[in-house]
């Protein structure tokens, strides 16, 4: 849907497309984690164990990228609303969206390598292969593990939440200004549109904060109390993954519903011809009423 030629003309839709790619990556890596771990803690081959570590790394990358891309999309929208037509078009252009996306992916891919040394593949005297916390991360009172947990909690959870909170507030303020400055003829229609968009943005923000902030807090607490993290907090991993999946799925659905172009192309792609005609007539009818 988002890769449709007509959708690629909008920078916001381009970022949404990469958010969808990241969310799909989260889902695939989550399924792969469950599939690999269901075998047992013992691995038949070194390659299977290293695959597990690689999948864990990708899961962090995809989820963090999705969060920062959402913040990047909000940033582009806020900047477009604050500038004149020329700069507005620049911030809404696909080229600028690609720059934001590349910056996010490159940064996250690079920074996420910090988690790689935390675990390592080991082999027992009987020749069994397993994954365990690395000796390096346990050295000096688990210094590396503490740094990684606090770093992940702050950089990959709390910072995206803070950015989304600030940008969402700015976006809602600009929308409120636009609602007050609209001409009387179109005021009611524009007010309804902005009210609906404001409610959706507020919903995104609430879901974002409820699902991501607890993960960041638990990660930071785990960095402070490593023993408790290893004994107790790790048992919450599945629950945290469910929260992450809920956030990415819900937010993307709401992002998509904000785009009239997305709704129209979705209807043209998936609805039968008779239902499509009814949908187009209904949309045209309500447009005439509102104007």
C-alpha positions in Angstrom: 0.0 0.0 0.0 2.6 2.6 1.1 4.9 1.7 -1.8 2.2 2.7 -4.2 3.5 5.3 -6.7 1.0 7.9 -5.6 1.8 7.5 -2.0 5.6 8.0 -2.6 5.1 11.6 -3.5 4.6 12.5 0.1 7.5 12.5 2.6 5.2 11.6 5.5 4.0 8.5 3.5 7.6 7.6 2.7 8.5 7.6 6.4 5.3 5.6 7.2 6.5 3.0 4.6 9.8 2.5 6.5 7.9 2.4 9.8 5.9 -0.4 8.3 9.1 -2.2 7.3 10.5 -1.8 10.8 7.3 -3.1 12.3 7.3 -6.0 10.0 10.9 -6.7 11.0 9.8 -6.6 14.7 7.1 -9.2 14.0 9.4 -11.5 12.0 12.3 -11.3 14.5 9.8 -11.9 17.4 8.5 -15.1 15.7 12.1 -16.2 15.0 13.0 -15.7 18.6 10.1 -17.9 19.7 10.9 -20.5 17.1 14.6 -20.8 18.0 14.1 -20.7 21.8 11.4 -23.4 21.7 14.1 -25.9 20.9 15.7 -25.5 24.3 18.6 -23.6 25.9 21.0 -26.0 24.1 21.8 -25.6 20.4 22.8 -28.3 18.1 25.1 -26.1 16.0 27.1 -22.9 16.6 25.4 -21.4 13.6 22.0 -21.7 15.3 23.3 -20.0 18.5 24.8 -17.2 16.5 21.6 -16.9 14.6 19.8 -16.3 17.9 22.2 -13.5 18.8 21.8 -11.9 15.4 18.0 -12.1 15.6 18.1 -10.5 19.1 20.3 -7.7 17.7 17.9 -7.1 14.7 14.9 -7.1 17.1 16.4 -4.2 19.0 17.3 -2.4 15.8 13.9 -2.7 14.2 12.0 -1.6 17.3 14.3 1.3 18.0 14.1 2.4 14.4 10.3 2.3 14.4 10.2 4.5 17.5 12.7 7.1 16.2 11.0 7.1 12.7 7.7 7.9 14.4 9.4 10.8 16.1 11.1 11.8 12.8 7.7 11.8 11.1 6.3 14.1 13.8 9.3 16.4 13.5 8.8 16.7 9.7 5.1 17.5 10.3 5.9 20.1 12.9 8.6 21.8 10.8 6.3 21.9 7.8 3.6 23.7 9.8 6.1 26.3 11.1 7.7 27.4 7.8 6.7 29.1 4.6 5.7 27.3 1.4 9.2 26.7 0.2 10.6 25.3 3.4 7.3 23.5 4.0 7.6 21.7 0.7 11.2 20.8 1.7 10.2 19.2 5.0 7.4 17.3 3.3 9.4 16.1 0.3 10.3 12.4 -0.2 14.0 13.3 -0.5 14.0 14.9 2.9 12.1 11.9 4.4 14.7 9.6 3.0 17.5 11.6 4.6 15.7 11.4 8.0 15.2 7.6 7.5 18.8 7.0 6.5 20.0 9.0 9.5 17.8 7.0 11.9 18.8 3.6 10.5 22.5 4.3 10.3 22.6 5.7 13.9 20.5 2.9 15.4 22.4 0.1 13.6 25.7 1.6 14.8 24.7 2.3 18.4 22.9 -1.0 18.8 26.3 -2.9 18.4 26.8 -2.0 22.1 24.5 -4.8 23.0 26.5 -7.5 21.1 29.2 -8.2 23.7 26.6 -8.8 26.5 26.0 -12.4 25.5 28.2 -15.0 23.9 28.1 -18.5 22.6 29.7 -21.1 24.8 30.4 -24.9 24.7 30.3 -27.4 27.5 32.8 -30.2 28.1 30.2 -32.5 26.6 30.2 -30.5 23.4 26.8 -28.9 23.9 26.4 -25.3 22.6 24.5 -22.7 24.5 24.2 -18.9 24.9 25.1 -17.3 28.2 26.1 -13.9 29.6 29.6 -13.1 28.4 32.5 -13.1 30.9 33.4 -9.6 29.6 30.0 -8.2 30.5 30.2 -9.7 34.0 33.7 -8.3 34.7 34.2 -5.4 37.1 30.9 -6.0 38.9 28.9 -6.4 35.7 29.9 -2.9 34.5 29.2 -3.5 30.8 25.8 -5.0 31.5 24.9 -2.1 33.7 26.0 0.4 31.1 24.1 -1.4 28.3 20.8 -1.7 30.3 20.8 1.9 31.3 21.8 3.0 27.8 19.1 1.0 26.2 16.5 2.2 28.7 17.4 5.9 28.1 18.4 6.1 24.4 16.0 3.5 22.9 13.0 4.1 25.2 12.9 7.3 27.2 14.4 9.6 24.6 11.9 8.5 21.8 9.1 9.0 24.3 10.3 12.4 25.3 10.7 13.5 21.6 7.2 12.2 20.8 5.7 14.0 23.8 7.3 17.3 22.9 6.6 17.1 19.2 3.0 15.9 19.7 2.4 18.9 22.0 3.9 21.3 19.4 1.8 19.6 16.6 -1.4 19.9 18.6 -0.7 23.6 19.3 -0.2 24.3 15.6 -3.4 22.5 14.8 -5.3 24.5 17.4 -3.8 27.7 15.9 -4.9 26.6 12.4 -8.4 25.9 13.7 -8.8 29.4 15.2 -7.4 31.1 12.1 -9.6 29.3 9.5 -12.0 31.4 7.5 -15.7 31.2 8.7 -16.9 29.5 5.5 -14.7 26.4 6.0 -14.3 26.7 9.8 -16.8 24.0 10.8 -15.4 21.5 8.3 -11.8 22.3 9.2 -12.6 22.2 12.9 -14.1 18.7 12.6 -11.0 17.5 10.7 -8.6 18.9 13.2 -10.5 17.7 16.2 -10.5 14.2 14.7 -6.8 14.4 14.0 -6.0 15.8 17.4 -7.9 12.9 19.1 -5.9 10.4 17.0 -2.6 12.0 17.8 -3.4 12.0 21.5 -4.3 8.3 21.2 -0.9 7.6 19.6 0.9 9.5 22.3 -0.9 7.8 25.1 -0.3 4.3 23.6 3.4 5.3 23.0 4.0 6.4 26.5 2.1 3.6 28.2 3.9 0.8 26.3 7.4 2.3 26.0 8.1 4.2 29.3 7.7 1.1 31.5 10.2 -0.8 29.4 12.7 2.0 29.7 12.2 2.2 33.5 12.6 -1.5 33.9 15.8 -1.5 31.8 17.3 1.4 33.9 16.3 -0.4 37.2 17.9 -3.5 35.8 21.1 -1.6 35.1 21.1 -0.5 38.7 20.2 -3.8 40.2 21.7 -6.4 37.9 21.1 -9.4 40.1 17.4 -8.6 40.4 17.3 -8.1 36.7 18.8 -11.5 35.9 16.5 -13.2 38.5 13.2 -11.4 38.0 13.0 -8.7 35.4 14.1 -11.0 32.5 10.9 -13.0 33.2 9.0 -9.9 32.0 10.6 -10.1 28.6 7.7 -11.7 26.8 5.3 -9.2 28.4 7.5 -6.3 27.2 7.6 -7.7 23.7 3.8 -7.8 23.7 3.7 -4.2 24.7 6.1 -3.3 21.9 4.2 -5.2 19.3 0.9 -3.5 20.5 2.5 -0.1 20.3 3.9 -0.5 16.8 0.7 -2.1 15.4 -1.7 0.3 17.0 0.3 3.4 16.1 0.7 2.4 12.5 -3.0 1.8 12.1 -3.7 5.2 13.5 -1.0 6.9 11.3 -2.6 5.3 8.2 -6.1 6.4 9.2 -4.9 10.0 9.3 -4.2 9.9 5.6 -7.2 10.4 3.3 -5.0 9.3 0.4 -4.1 6.1 2.1 -7.8 5.3 2.9 -8.7 6.0 -0.8 -5.9 3.8 -2.2 -6.7 1.1 0.4 -10.3 1.1 -0.8 -9.3 1.0 -4.4 -7.0 -1.9 -3.8 -9.0 -4.2 -1.5 -12.7 -3.4 -1.9 -14.9 -5.1 -4.5 -16.0 -2.7 -7.3 -19.6 -2.4 -6.0 -18.4 -1.6 -2.5 -15.8 0.8 -3.9 -18.4 2.7 -5.8 -20.5 3.0 -2.6 -17.5 4.2 -0.7 -16.6 6.9 -3.2 -20.2 8.1 -3.4 -20.3 8.4 0.4 -17.1 10.3 0.6 -18.2 12.7 -2.1 -21.5 13.2 -0.4 -20.0 14.1 2.9 -17.5 16.4 1.2 -20.3 18.4 -0.4 -22.2 18.6 3.0 -19.1 19.8 4.8 -18.3 22.4 2.1 
